[in-house]
């Protein structure tokens, strides 16, 4: 019987480039899901130092653990504090409209 263990993204975030790409991919995947973003920031926090994050973010440790597990519905203020403590900031970007080609008119025969 093959034994496996749960995959943990934090174990694969070795440097700032890994972290940046992970956050970008998460935002592309689910840009409107605050709980998912909180879990992603939790992975980043575990790859770094969770106790230090609690201290620098000003968020109570119990609240931080609950938020980073994706439980509840984290507020924008909480997500912003977490991002800032990790060295990131939230920003808005315009949504690129889907470009659909216009149908070409048939050419008239000469």
Secondary structure, 3 states (H helix, E strand, C coil): CCCCCCCCHHHHCCCHHHHHHHHHHHHHHCCCCHHHHHHHHHHHHHHCCHHHHHHHHCCCHHHHHHHHCCCCCCCHHHHHHHHHHCCCCCCCCCCCCCCCCCCCCCCCCC
